[in-house]
């Protein structure tokens, strides 16, 4: 529905509060959209009135996944995810703690590729200190972006018989 610029997020959220009261927040790179992403976002939305999706910035993805990522720039990823039916808005972020502080979600949904309480995830504690809940949504899809990229790179066309 909407791609929100980081600097405009607080004002946008105030307007959302007029119609919604249970914000759901989830985050990820959403680098190559696949069926798993859609199913995951559908499951996220079931937990509240609106779904805010934090899109990892290009810089953040490079830091965590290497210089060959992302495959698509952050603006493209934010727009693609914003266009999905379950999503109310997307915002590109660099610091997840800042995002959680601003959104103050009622529910923070953790992706299937993330454990609930791994070391080094202070944003989960912050959500709970702010009165929110952390929810783990199991995957309804076995594929992941890394698997998809491997299949593409290793693709061999069928030989004519």
DAMOGI-V486173 format. One line per field, one symbol per residue. burial: + if it has 9 or more other C-alpha atoms within 8 Angstrom, else -. Layout:
# DAMOGI-V486173
burial = ???
This chain:
# DAMOGI-V486173
burial = ++++----++-++------+-++++++-+++----++++++++++--+++++++++++-+++------++-+-+--+++-++++--+++++++---+-++--++++++++++----------++-+++---++++++-+-----+--+-------------
